Amino acid sequence: MKNYSKSLGILLLLAAFAILLHGYHPGVEDDGVYLPAIKRHLNPQLYPHDFEFFTLQLQATVFDKLVAGSIRVSHLPVGLGLLLWHFVSVFLLLWGCWQISRRCFNEPHAQWAAVSTVAVLLTMPVAGTALYLGDQYLHPRLLASAAILGAIVAILDRKYLLAAACLAIAFVIHPLMASFGISYCILVAWKQRPQASAPLLALLFPLGWIFEPTSDAWRAAARTRDYYFLSNWQWYEWLGVFAPLVLLWWFRRLATRNGSTVVAQMTSRLVWYGMFQLVVALIIMLPVSLERLKPLQPMRYLHLLYLVFVLISGGLIGRHILRTHVFRWLLFFVPLGLLMFYVQRQTFPASPHLEFPGAVSQNPWIEAFAWIRQNTPMDSYFALDPFYKQRPGEDFHSFRALAERSALADYVKDPSVATQVPRLAPRWLEEVTAQEGWPHFQAADFQRLKNRFGVNWVVLQNMSPPGMNCPYHNELLRVCRIE
């Protein structure tokens, strides 16, 4: 028990270290969907004009309801509640990695090398999928991945009902990731006891997706997502698909020769999982007749493959190279950690590395969003550059997530939502088309947006049209009311 408590303490420190290394950025990228949904659950008066852009997509998950419910019950500030959830998510992921490593490797140094490798490479990109192993903010994918790892542990221990329960938890949090987890878990369980996979197969039946018809507007939104189209993938992305399979097969042979039966079992099943899911992805993504299935993003099976691949790779490096030599550990992990830190600073160069609750940001976009949140009515309706998230210094922060106000559709994140929910595609296309030529807009153009959509505020960059009432400005942005 004493050793177990010590190990939990190490995992807590590793989780904190991972967040410090990779950064914390609530409200960026996919959090532009999840964070507004959580905030609307806590305050239904928010986002009266555009809530469909983040609520319809989340009908299949309990994630936003769960987080909002916990914040409501605990009476914690929203920012602190989200940070605690993120920390717990990272901890649970590393706990699952540690449990798997204990079953794969007898040597403690190999076990901790495996977990440490995952912690240091948490924001490693997954080839061609626009995913990281773990995001720099609270994301349901991390929680679902932790539950999937728990299911793998249960299968290795032949506790199949517990595995099914873990996969069920993953499914209600992130159905897509859970479907990949179910696939791999079935393969891991298959040779142990064929009938044991029955509880896992039963979980496949809830995968009844509702397929709405596509449209020209939907196709316009889909064309903004390069990773939907395998013909657009670069050679190095395809290398990221096949190279891990080759290495995993080599790991299997190495483990078989050394008598590491669990490692051999997991790596061989991971190869079969990768090959099977790749065939499924090709069947779904290549035919034009199945274009509606592209938003299911079947190539994202690589996320689980990469996660387990990194875990086992770290364990083998610890077993055969690092061993108990402190200098080797430092020589391996210090440069790797510095590289990951450098990449994160280049990804969010204009923002604090740790955007903790209450931290003061010098980013003019975040400053403007904070002023809007504190000084405009909750039913305000904003328009801003549809490409604002890609502008230098914006760092992918979501207006809805941080300003807590409604906004016309953008051209960066909202098309992804429109492909997931085709009924939104015509509205998305209408709104982004109405904002074409934004850098050259004058007061009359903003009045046109107000007459057409009801917009009554705008956020302007390097623009100051005459006749606009702008109660806030900083060195980059103006927030103006449309009279």
KETOR-262240 format. One record per residue (C-alpha): chain; x, y, z negated; residue number from 1. Coordinates in Angstrom, 3 decimals, always signed. Layout:
% KETOR-262240
("A" (X Y Z) NUM)
...
% end
This chain:
% KETOR-262240
("A" (+0.000 +0.000 +0.000) 1)
("A" (+2.871 +2.368 -0.817) 2)
("A" (+4.470 +1.788 +2.595) 3)
("A" (+1.098 +2.268 +4.301) 4)
("A" (+0.564 +5.598 +2.510) 5)
("A" (+4.056 +6.665 +3.541) 6)
("A" (+3.268 +5.768 +7.144) 7)
("A" (+0.059 +7.806 +7.049) 8)
("A" (+2.070 +10.731 +5.741) 9)
("A" (+4.490 +10.396 +8.640) 10)
("A" (+1.570 +10.287 +11.079) 11)
("A" (+0.127 +13.463 +9.570) 12)
("A" (+3.477 +15.191 +9.993) 13)
("A" (+3.783 +13.915 +13.569) 14)
("A" (+0.289 +15.226 +14.385) 15)
("A" (+1.206 +18.661 +12.987) 16)
("A" (+4.519 +18.565 +14.862) 17)
("A" (+2.750 +17.677 +18.120) 18)
("A" (+0.459 +20.709 +17.825) 19)
("A" (+3.368 +23.000 +16.966) 20)
("A" (+5.365 +21.658 +19.913) 21)
("A" (+2.653 +21.720 +22.565) 22)
("A" (+0.742 +24.779 +21.393) 23)
("A" (-2.862 +25.495 +20.576) 24)
("A" (-5.050 +27.418 +23.036) 25)
("A" (-8.801 +27.267 +22.330) 26)
("A" (-11.034 +28.507 +25.111) 27)
("A" (-8.755 +27.641 +28.053) 28)
("A" (-9.461 +25.386 +31.056) 29)
("A" (-12.100 +22.710 +30.219) 30)
("A" (-12.797 +24.423 +26.901) 31)
("A" (-14.661 +26.971 +28.971) 32)
("A" (-17.412 +24.334 +29.023) 33)
("A" (-17.125 +22.684 +25.614) 34)
("A" (-16.589 +25.739 +23.413) 35)
("A" (-19.604 +27.730 +24.691) 36)
("A" (-21.767 +24.626 +24.230) 37)
("A" (-20.631 +24.304 +20.611) 38)
("A" (-21.232 +28.008 +19.976) 39)
("A" (-24.709 +27.883 +21.544) 40)
("A" (-25.658 +25.005 +19.229) 41)
("A" (-24.615 +27.196 +16.311) 42)
("A" (-26.380 +30.273 +17.700) 43)
("A" (-29.068 +29.579 +20.344) 44)
("A" (-29.328 +33.289 +21.141) 45)
("A" (-25.972 +33.179 +22.917) 46)
("A" (-25.678 +32.765 +26.694) 47)
("A" (-29.354 +33.336 +27.626) 48)
("A" (-28.553 +33.819 +31.332) 49)
("A" (-26.033 +31.083 +32.198) 50)
("A" (-26.213 +28.286 +29.610) 51)
("A" (-26.937 +25.704 +32.309) 52)
("A" (-23.333 +25.977 +33.516) 53)
("A" (-22.152 +24.198 +30.380) 54)
("A" (-25.159 +22.462 +28.811) 55)
("A" (-26.412 +20.243 +31.655) 56)
("A" (-23.039 +18.559 +32.112) 57)
("A" (-22.855 +17.713 +28.391) 58)
("A" (-26.197 +15.942 +28.116) 59)
("A" (-24.397 +12.577 +28.255) 60)
("A" (-22.153 +13.282 +25.247) 61)
("A" (-22.685 +13.909 +21.543) 62)
("A" (-19.355 +15.706 +21.273) 63)
("A" (-20.609 +19.295 +21.226) 64)
("A" (-23.519 +18.418 +18.902) 65)
("A" (-21.207 +16.528 +16.554) 66)
("A" (-18.672 +19.349 +16.267) 67)
("A" (-21.342 +22.034 +15.909) 68)
("A" (-23.181 +19.958 +13.289) 69)
("A" (-20.036 +19.472 +11.227) 70)
("A" (-19.289 +23.208 +11.294) 71)
("A" (-22.860 +24.019 +10.285) 72)
("A" (-22.798 +21.558 +7.379) 73)
("A" (-19.319 +22.519 +6.164) 74)
("A" (-19.914 +26.287 +6.553) 75)
("A" (-16.400 +26.602 +7.956) 76)
("A" (-15.566 +29.441 +10.341) 77)
("A" (-15.860 +28.199 +13.912) 78)
("A" (-12.187 +28.754 +14.699) 79)
("A" (-11.007 +26.849 +11.636) 80)
("A" (-13.474 +24.030 +12.257) 81)
("A" (-12.234 +23.600 +15.828) 82)
("A" (-8.599 +23.573 +14.692) 83)
("A" (-9.310 +20.903 +12.062) 84)
("A" (-11.142 +18.770 +14.619) 85)
("A" (-8.197 +19.107 +17.002) 86)
("A" (-5.744 +18.092 +14.296) 87)
("A" (-7.878 +15.081 +13.366) 88)
("A" (-8.121 +14.096 +17.049) 89)
("A" (-4.338 +14.175 +17.470) 90)
("A" (-3.871 +12.268 +14.204) 91)
("A" (-6.367 +9.552 +15.202) 92)
("A" (-4.705 +9.171 +18.599) 93)
("A" (-1.291 +8.738 +16.983) 94)
("A" (-2.783 +6.389 +14.384) 95)
("A" (-4.139 +4.217 +17.205) 96)
("A" (-0.721 +4.300 +18.894) 97)
("A" (+0.948 +3.276 +15.634) 98)
("A" (-1.458 +0.370 +15.108) 99)
("A" (-0.809 -0.910 +18.629) 100)
("A" (+2.950 -0.482 +18.225) 101)
("A" (+2.856 -2.565 +15.021) 102)
("A" (+1.342 -5.428 +16.972) 103)
("A" (+3.728 -5.028 +19.906) 104)
("A" (+7.018 -4.560 +18.056) 105)
("A" (+8.359 -6.138 +14.874) 106)
("A" (+11.059 -3.537 +14.337) 107)
("A" (+9.947 -0.355 +12.487) 108)
("A" (+12.292 +1.790 +14.572) 109)
("A" (+10.631 +0.531 +17.755) 110)
("A" (+7.182 +1.205 +16.293) 111)
("A" (+8.005 +4.790 +15.390) 112)
("A" (+9.849 +5.398 +18.631) 113)
("A" (+6.661 +4.423 +20.477) 114)
("A" (+4.483 +6.804 +18.459) 115)
("A" (+7.032 +9.615 +18.582) 116)
("A" (+7.295 +9.340 +22.366) 117)
("A" (+3.548 +9.827 +22.708) 118)
("A" (+3.658 +12.787 +20.292) 119)
("A" (+6.475 +14.486 +22.218) 120)
("A" (+4.910 +13.804 +25.651) 121)
("A" (+1.351 +14.677 +24.641) 122)
("A" (+0.978 +17.361 +27.332) 123)
("A" (+2.622 +15.300 +30.073) 124)
("A" (+0.590 +15.624 +33.309) 125)
("A" (-1.116 +12.512 +34.675) 126)
("A" (-0.368 +12.176 +38.391) 127)
("A" (-2.869 +13.865 +40.696) 128)
("A" (-5.722 +13.991 +38.179) 129)
("A" (-5.424 +17.504 +36.696) 130)
("A" (-5.201 +15.836 +33.262) 131)
("A" (-2.718 +15.793 +30.398) 132)
("A" (-2.320 +12.904 +27.974) 133)
("A" (-3.699 +15.363 +25.430) 134)
("A" (-4.895 +18.942 +25.819) 135)
("A" (-3.826 +22.058 +23.920) 136)
("A" (-7.296 +22.454 +22.420) 137)
("A" (-10.105 +20.295 +21.103) 138)
("A" (-11.282 +17.990 +23.891) 139)
("A" (-13.572 +14.932 +23.717) 140)
("A" (-11.095 +13.002 +25.864) 141)
("A" (-8.658 +12.859 +22.954) 142)
("A" (-11.274 +11.543 +20.532) 143)
("A" (-12.516 +8.999 +23.072) 144)
("A" (-8.931 +7.868 +23.747) 145)
("A" (-8.375 +7.364 +20.019) 146)
("A" (-11.525 +5.200 +19.863) 147)
("A" (-10.342 +3.191 +22.899) 148)
("A" (-6.991 +2.561 +21.217) 149)
("A" (-8.913 +1.380 +18.152) 150)
("A" (-10.805 -1.032 +20.388) 151)
("A" (-7.527 -2.366 +21.812) 152)
("A" (-6.243 -2.952 +18.273) 153)
("A" (-9.453 -4.782 +17.376) 154)
("A" (-9.153 -7.021 +20.446) 155)
("A" (-5.553 -7.876 +19.642) 156)
("A" (-6.810 -8.846 +16.164) 157)
("A" (-9.694 -10.826 +17.753) 158)
("A" (-12.303 -8.589 +16.102) 159)
("A" (-14.495 -8.292 +19.147) 160)
("A" (-17.596 -6.770 +17.569) 161)
("A" (-15.420 -4.043 +16.051) 162)
("A" (-13.921 -3.472 +19.502) 163)
("A" (-17.400 -3.118 +20.974) 164)
("A" (-18.299 -0.615 +18.246) 165)
("A" (-15.181 +1.456 +18.979) 166)
("A" (-15.983 +1.467 +22.691) 167)
("A" (-19.565 +2.490 +21.938) 168)
("A" (-18.214 +5.448 +19.958) 169)
("A" (-15.934 +6.345 +22.866) 170)
("A" (-18.877 +6.084 +25.265) 171)
("A" (-21.116 +8.565 +23.433) 172)
("A" (-18.167 +10.991 +23.190) 173)
("A" (-16.808 +10.720 +26.752) 174)
("A" (-18.636 +8.210 +28.996) 175)
("A" (-16.142 +8.382 +31.868) 176)
("A" (-13.070 +7.700 +29.737) 177)
("A" (-14.966 +4.984 +27.875) 178)
("A" (-15.759 +3.199 +31.140) 179)
("A" (-12.034 +2.947 +31.860) 180)
("A" (-11.414 +1.757 +28.303) 181)
("A" (-14.055 -0.932 +28.654) 182)
("A" (-12.417 -2.150 +31.869) 183)
("A" (-8.992 -2.496 +30.268) 184)
("A" (-10.320 -4.019 +27.051) 185)
("A" (-12.160 -6.717 +28.987) 186)
("A" (-8.909 -7.645 +30.729) 187)
("A" (-7.016 -7.743 +27.422) 188)
("A" (-9.697 -9.946 +25.844) 189)
("A" (-10.201 -12.221 +28.843) 190)
("A" (-7.415 -14.728 +28.228) 191)
("A" (-7.862 -14.720 +24.487) 192)
("A" (-11.401 -16.016 +24.503) 193)
("A" (-13.522 -15.611 +27.649) 194)
("A" (-16.847 -15.528 +25.828) 195)
("A" (-15.512 -12.784 +23.568) 196)
("A" (-15.831 -10.246 +26.363) 197)
("A" (-19.629 -10.538 +26.317) 198)
("A" (-20.141 -7.749 +23.727) 199)
("A" (-17.857 -5.555 +25.822) 200)
("A" (-19.653 -6.354 +29.079) 201)
("A" (-22.924 -5.370 +27.432) 202)
("A" (-21.598 -1.841 +27.161) 203)
("A" (-21.451 -1.552 +30.941) 204)
("A" (-25.215 -1.459 +31.311) 205)
("A" (-25.659 +2.088 +29.930) 206)
("A" (-23.604 +3.360 +32.893) 207)
("A" (-26.745 +4.428 +34.722) 208)
("A" (-25.682 +7.702 +36.341) 209)
("A" (-28.331 +9.984 +37.752) 210)
("A" (-27.444 +10.729 +41.356) 211)
("A" (-28.850 +13.944 +42.671) 212)
("A" (-28.584 +14.613 +46.419) 213)
("A" (-25.714 +16.719 +47.704) 214)
("A" (-25.992 +19.897 +49.756) 215)
("A" (-23.820 +22.298 +51.731) 216)
("A" (-23.418 +24.335 +48.542) 217)
("A" (-22.313 +21.204 +46.677) 218)
("A" (-19.726 +20.445 +49.386) 219)
("A" (-18.416 +24.006 +49.160) 220)
("A" (-17.904 +23.515 +45.433) 221)
("A" (-16.292 +20.104 +45.956) 222)
("A" (-13.763 +21.567 +48.415) 223)
("A" (-12.317 +23.645 +45.575) 224)
("A" (-11.261 +20.423 +43.780) 225)
("A" (-8.265 +19.029 +45.689) 226)
("A" (-8.014 +16.000 +43.407) 227)
("A" (-11.428 +14.810 +44.646) 228)
("A" (-9.851 +14.016 +48.025) 229)
("A" (-7.120 +11.402 +48.133) 230)
("A" (-5.990 +12.638 +51.545) 231)
("A" (-4.865 +15.838 +49.826) 232)
("A" (-2.613 +14.034 +47.338) 233)
("A" (+1.112 +14.645 +47.739) 234)
("A" (+3.705 +11.880 +47.992) 235)
("A" (+4.941 +12.475 +44.442) 236)
("A" (+1.400 +12.060 +43.129) 237)
("A" (+1.176 +8.667 +44.828) 238)
("A" (+4.568 +7.855 +43.327) 239)
("A" (+2.959 +8.587 +39.977) 240)
("A" (+0.292 +6.008 +40.805) 241)
("A" (+2.549 +3.107 +41.790) 242)
("A" (+5.804 +3.662 +39.871) 243)
("A" (+4.237 +2.919 +36.449) 244)
("A" (+2.838 -0.356 +37.798) 245)
("A" (+6.290 -1.456 +38.945) 246)
("A" (+7.839 -0.495 +35.608) 247)
("A" (+5.056 -2.221 +33.686) 248)
("A" (+5.658 -5.432 +35.620) 249)
("A" (+9.340 -5.178 +34.717) 250)
("A" (+8.361 -4.589 +31.080) 251)
("A" (+6.254 -7.758 +31.227) 252)
("A" (+9.201 -9.823 +32.449) 253)
("A" (+11.476 -8.285 +29.820) 254)
("A" (+8.932 -8.988 +27.068) 255)
("A" (+8.372 -12.557 +28.259) 256)
("A" (+12.101 -13.221 +28.214) 257)
("A" (+12.379 -11.805 +24.663) 258)
("A" (+9.323 -13.662 +23.362) 259)
("A" (+7.258 -10.470 +22.814) 260)
("A" (+3.906 -12.023 +23.679) 261)
("A" (+1.752 -9.009 +22.761) 262)
("A" (+3.842 -6.638 +24.882) 263)
("A" (+3.733 -9.115 +27.766) 264)
("A" (-0.038 -9.441 +27.394) 265)
("A" (-0.699 -5.707 +27.276) 266)
("A" (+1.610 -4.817 +30.165) 267)
("A" (+0.350 -7.549 +32.468) 268)
("A" (-3.282 -6.603 +31.763) 269)
("A" (-2.380 -2.941 +32.331) 270)
("A" (-1.011 -3.801 +35.766) 271)
("A" (-4.189 -5.679 +36.663) 272)
("A" (-6.262 -2.815 +35.246) 273)
("A" (-4.349 -0.306 +37.382) 274)
("A" (-4.703 -2.349 +40.555) 275)
("A" (-8.401 -3.014 +39.984) 276)
("A" (-9.230 +0.612 +39.193) 277)
("A" (-7.225 +1.819 +42.180) 278)
("A" (-9.276 -0.384 +44.500) 279)
("A" (-12.480 +0.927 +42.898) 280)
("A" (-11.248 +4.507 +43.329) 281)
("A" (-10.428 +3.953 +47.003) 282)
("A" (-13.859 +2.415 +47.622) 283)
("A" (-15.567 +5.384 +45.954) 284)
("A" (-13.471 +8.297 +47.208) 285)
("A" (-12.729 +7.430 +50.841) 286)
("A" (-16.183 +6.822 +52.448) 287)
("A" (-18.107 +10.003 +53.267) 288)
("A" (-21.356 +8.194 +52.429) 289)
("A" (-20.282 +7.977 +48.781) 290)
("A" (-19.317 +11.647 +48.431) 291)
("A" (-21.721 +12.118 +45.521) 292)
("A" (-19.550 +9.760 +43.447) 293)
("A" (-16.381 +11.842 +43.853) 294)
("A" (-17.078 +13.941 +40.702) 295)
("A" (-16.862 +10.723 +38.677) 296)
("A" (-13.132 +11.107 +39.392) 297)
("A" (-12.261 +7.397 +39.388) 298)
("A" (-8.527 +8.147 +39.702) 299)
("A" (-8.658 +9.356 +36.124) 300)
("A" (-8.223 +5.729 +35.137) 301)
("A" (-4.565 +6.768 +35.197) 302)
("A" (-5.019 +8.592 +31.882) 303)
("A" (-5.343 +5.386 +29.859) 304)
("A" (-2.677 +3.675 +31.954) 305)
("A" (-0.223 +6.515 +31.317) 306)
("A" (-1.049 +6.618 +27.606) 307)
("A" (-0.336 +2.924 +27.050) 308)
("A" (+2.625 +3.044 +29.449) 309)
("A" (+4.256 +5.897 +27.479) 310)
("A" (+3.558 +4.103 +24.199) 311)
("A" (+5.152 +0.825 +25.291) 312)
("A" (+8.023 +2.617 +27.043) 313)
("A" (+8.843 +4.468 +23.830) 314)
("A" (+8.775 +1.242 +21.845) 315)
("A" (+11.112 -0.530 +24.263) 316)
("A" (+13.488 +2.441 +24.259) 317)
("A" (+13.453 +2.359 +20.466) 318)
("A" (+14.078 -1.388 +20.380) 319)
("A" (+16.845 -1.623 +22.966) 320)
("A" (+18.509 +1.805 +22.967) 321)
("A" (+17.735 +4.040 +19.987) 322)
("A" (+17.576 +1.347 +17.317) 323)
("A" (+18.523 +2.864 +13.942) 324)
("A" (+21.130 +5.306 +15.249) 325)
("A" (+20.107 +8.827 +14.185) 326)
("A" (+22.329 +10.458 +16.789) 327)
("A" (+20.626 +8.509 +19.604) 328)
("A" (+17.209 +9.555 +18.320) 329)
("A" (+18.274 +13.196 +18.344) 330)
("A" (+19.887 +12.864 +21.759) 331)
("A" (+16.647 +11.433 +23.177) 332)
("A" (+13.910 +13.412 +21.450) 333)
("A" (+15.437 +16.897 +21.039) 334)
("A" (+16.001 +17.587 +24.764) 335)
("A" (+12.655 +15.972 +25.591) 336)
("A" (+10.870 +18.145 +23.029) 337)
("A" (+12.619 +21.308 +24.228) 338)
("A" (+11.621 +20.519 +27.807) 339)
("A" (+7.963 +20.049 +26.838) 340)
("A" (+8.013 +23.283 +24.820) 341)
("A" (+9.530 +25.178 +27.754) 342)
("A" (+6.872 +23.862 +30.137) 343)
("A" (+4.111 +24.972 +27.779) 344)
("A" (+5.549 +28.469 +27.511) 345)
("A" (+5.628 +28.662 +31.304) 346)
("A" (+2.018 +27.468 +31.471) 347)
("A" (+0.762 +30.144 +29.057) 348)
("A" (+3.443 +32.852 +29.334) 349)
("A" (+1.276 +35.819 +28.342) 350)
("A" (-0.335 +34.240 +25.271) 351)
("A" (+0.876 +33.258 +21.808) 352)
("A" (+2.099 +29.668 +21.680) 353)
("A" (-0.238 +29.017 +18.757) 354)
("A" (-3.565 +30.824 +19.094) 355)
("A" (-4.671 +29.971 +15.581) 356)
("A" (-7.849 +31.506 +14.082) 357)
("A" (-7.198 +35.078 +13.022) 358)
("A" (-3.966 +35.383 +15.008) 359)
("A" (-3.529 +38.711 +16.779) 360)
("A" (-2.968 +38.383 +20.512) 361)
("A" (-1.296 +41.002 +22.681) 362)
("A" (-2.861 +39.498 +25.796) 363)
("A" (-5.019 +42.316 +27.279) 364)
("A" (-7.590 +39.837 +28.582) 365)
("A" (-8.099 +38.295 +25.151) 366)
("A" (-8.213 +41.782 +23.592) 367)
("A" (-10.957 +42.812 +26.027) 368)
("A" (-12.919 +39.621 +25.411) 369)
("A" (-12.704 +40.232 +21.649) 370)
("A" (-14.030 +43.785 +22.052) 371)
("A" (-16.921 +42.502 +24.147) 372)
("A" (-17.759 +39.860 +21.547) 373)
("A" (-17.846 +42.478 +18.782) 374)
("A" (-19.441 +45.449 +20.573) 375)
("A" (-21.960 +44.293 +23.185) 376)
("A" (-25.455 +42.805 +22.699) 377)
("A" (-25.693 +39.003 +22.753) 378)
("A" (-28.039 +39.115 +25.746) 379)
("A" (-25.549 +41.100 +27.862) 380)
("A" (-24.869 +39.744 +31.336) 381)
("A" (-21.384 +40.285 +32.767) 382)
("A" (-19.711 +40.160 +36.130) 383)
("A" (-15.943 +39.913 +36.545) 384)
("A" (-13.467 +38.882 +39.195) 385)
("A" (-14.518 +35.317 +40.205) 386)
("A" (-10.792 +34.424 +40.310) 387)
("A" (-10.006 +36.077 +36.965) 388)
("A" (-8.647 +32.894 +35.354) 389)
("A" (-5.916 +32.715 +37.977) 390)
("A" (-4.813 +36.331 +37.613) 391)
("A" (-1.316 +36.915 +36.187) 392)
("A" (-1.413 +37.170 +32.419) 393)
("A" (-4.920 +35.724 +32.006) 394)
("A" (-3.597 +32.237 +31.233) 395)
("A" (-6.814 +30.340 +32.144) 396)
("A" (-8.834 +31.707 +29.192) 397)
("A" (-12.590 +31.397 +29.599) 398)
("A" (-14.689 +34.560 +29.349) 399)
("A" (-17.734 +32.653 +28.110) 400)
("A" (-15.762 +30.784 +25.466) 401)
("A" (-14.014 +33.839 +23.993) 402)
("A" (-16.308 +36.789 +24.764) 403)
("A" (-19.423 +34.719 +23.901) 404)
("A" (-21.443 +36.436 +26.622) 405)
("A" (-23.145 +35.308 +29.822) 406)
("A" (-21.343 +35.816 +33.126) 407)
("A" (-21.892 +35.223 +36.814) 408)
("A" (-20.322 +32.037 +38.165) 409)
("A" (-16.584 +32.010 +38.856) 410)
("A" (-14.569 +30.307 +41.584) 411)
("A" (-12.135 +28.463 +39.310) 412)
("A" (-13.997 +26.345 +36.742) 413)
("A" (-17.707 +26.617 +37.600) 414)
("A" (-17.434 +24.764 +40.951) 415)
("A" (-16.320 +21.697 +39.019) 416)
("A" (-19.506 +21.917 +36.965) 417)
("A" (-21.539 +22.434 +40.139) 418)
("A" (-20.192 +19.185 +41.582) 419)
("A" (-21.133 +17.338 +38.409) 420)
("A" (-24.674 +18.784 +38.443) 421)
("A" (-25.691 +19.309 +42.107) 422)
("A" (-28.774 +21.358 +41.213) 423)
("A" (-26.374 +24.117 +40.098) 424)
("A" (-24.470 +24.192 +43.383) 425)
("A" (-26.850 +26.580 +45.267) 426)
("A" (-26.833 +29.005 +42.332) 427)
("A" (-23.044 +28.790 +42.076) 428)
("A" (-22.601 +29.469 +45.785) 429)
("A" (-25.044 +32.372 +45.757) 430)
("A" (-23.292 +34.065 +42.832) 431)
("A" (-19.706 +33.645 +44.053) 432)
("A" (-20.709 +34.726 +47.568) 433)
("A" (-22.261 +37.890 +46.133) 434)
("A" (-18.907 +38.666 +44.481) 435)
("A" (-16.781 +38.292 +47.620) 436)
("A" (-14.506 +41.280 +48.132) 437)
("A" (-14.442 +42.016 +44.392) 438)
("A" (-11.128 +43.956 +44.397) 439)
("A" (-12.723 +46.567 +46.677) 440)
("A" (-16.058 +46.915 +44.885) 441)
("A" (-17.438 +50.379 +44.150) 442)
("A" (-20.215 +51.536 +41.830) 443)
("A" (-22.832 +50.774 +44.496) 444)
("A" (-21.651 +47.162 +44.721) 445)
("A" (-21.998 +46.689 +40.987) 446)
("A" (-25.465 +48.227 +41.141) 447)
("A" (-26.303 +45.675 +43.820) 448)
("A" (-25.266 +42.862 +41.469) 449)
("A" (-27.486 +44.357 +38.778) 450)
("A" (-30.482 +44.581 +41.097) 451)
("A" (-29.987 +41.050 +42.358) 452)
("A" (-28.975 +39.134 +39.220) 453)
("A" (-29.654 +41.433 +36.264) 454)
("A" (-25.966 +41.995 +35.482) 455)
("A" (-25.506 +45.025 +33.208) 456)
("A" (-21.765 +44.928 +32.350) 457)
("A" (-18.557 +44.422 +34.306) 458)
("A" (-14.915 +43.744 +33.447) 459)
("A" (-12.589 +45.555 +35.858) 460)
("A" (-8.855 +45.124 +36.465) 461)
("A" (-6.921 +47.996 +38.019) 462)
("A" (-10.234 +49.563 +39.056) 463)
("A" (-11.938 +52.753 +37.949) 464)
("A" (-14.886 +53.498 +40.259) 465)
("A" (-16.300 +56.987 +39.794) 466)
("A" (-19.577 +57.225 +37.952) 467)
("A" (-18.990 +54.146 +35.746) 468)
("A" (-19.430 +54.384 +31.969) 469)
("A" (-16.502 +52.455 +30.475) 470)
("A" (-16.525 +52.470 +26.653) 471)
("A" (-13.436 +50.236 +26.426) 472)
("A" (-10.125 +50.077 +28.230) 473)
("A" (-6.590 +48.842 +27.623) 474)
("A" (-3.450 +48.931 +29.761) 475)
("A" (-4.957 +46.445 +32.237) 476)
("A" (-8.740 +46.182 +31.933) 477)
("A" (-11.867 +48.295 +31.621) 478)
("A" (-15.229 +47.162 +30.275) 479)
("A" (-17.987 +49.186 +31.939) 480)
("A" (-21.741 +49.385 +31.632) 481)
("A" (-23.890 +49.387 +34.765) 482)
("A" (-26.469 +52.106 +34.164) 483)
% end
